[in-house]
């Protein structure tokens, strides 16, 4: 996990994640740490598509209890729920 204070935090509920979301980092954010609470969230990094390219079975899994770090192309990182009643916590940082 990073040291220091996050510059922004965003919380997504099941309703958002079942439709799919794309990260919207603040301009100063260089890194994002995400944590799936209550289930699996699938993610994909692409500039071609968006969360519509993801399904409950397609994409890389972000497994509950395992924080994941993203430090490139944050605005092209998409998430979709792979399980019901899941939440996603996103912390944005300036650096490591």
N, C-alpha and C positions, 0 to 999 in steps of 0.2 A: 504494500500500500504506500501511497505517497506521503511525504512529510509536508508540513505547511498547511495553509488554509485554502480551501477550495474557493474559486472565484465565482462559482455558480453551482446550483443544485437543481435538478429537475426530477420529479417523481411521476411515473406513468402507471395508471391503473389498468386493470384487465380490459376495460372498455376501449381504451386507446390501443392497447397492444393486440387485441384481436383484429383490429383494422390494419394495424401496422403503423410504425412511426419512423421518422428520420431525425437524426440528431440535429439540433440547431444550436451550435456552440456560440458563446459570445466571442467577439473579435479577439480578445486577449487569451482565449483558451488554446493551449497547445496539446493538451492531453485530457483524456476522459477515462474515468474508472466507472464501470457499470457493475451492478449487482442485481441478480434476479432473485426475488423473494417469493417462495411458494411454488416454484415449478421451473420448467424449462422455457427459455426464450431463445428463439433462433435469430441469427444475425447474418448480415451480408454487407460487404463493402463493394459498391459499384457506382459509377457515375452514369451508367447506361439506363438502369431501371430505378427501382425504388422498393418500398416495402411490398408492393404488389407482386414482385418476383419471388416473395417468400411465401411458404405455407407452413402448416404445422409439421411437415416432414422434410421440407427443403431448406437448406441453409445450415450454417454451423451452429451447434447448440451452445448456449450459455447456460450451464447447469447450476442449479440452486446451490448456494453456499460457496461458489467459486467466483470471486471477483475477476473481471477481465479488464485489461488496460488497452486503450486505443490511443495512438499518438500520431496517426497520419490520416488525412482525408476525413476528418470528423464529420463534415457536412455530407459525406457520401456513405455514412454508416446507417444501416436500416435494421429495425428490430420488429419481430412479430412473435406473439405468444405461441409457444409449442405445447402449452398446457393451460388448463382453465384456472382462473382465480390467481394469476401470477401478477406480481408488481415488479417494476424495474426502477432502480435508483441510479441516477447518473450524476456524478460529481465531476465538474470541470476544473482543471488546474492550469496555471501558467506554465509550470515546468515540473520536473520530477521531484 
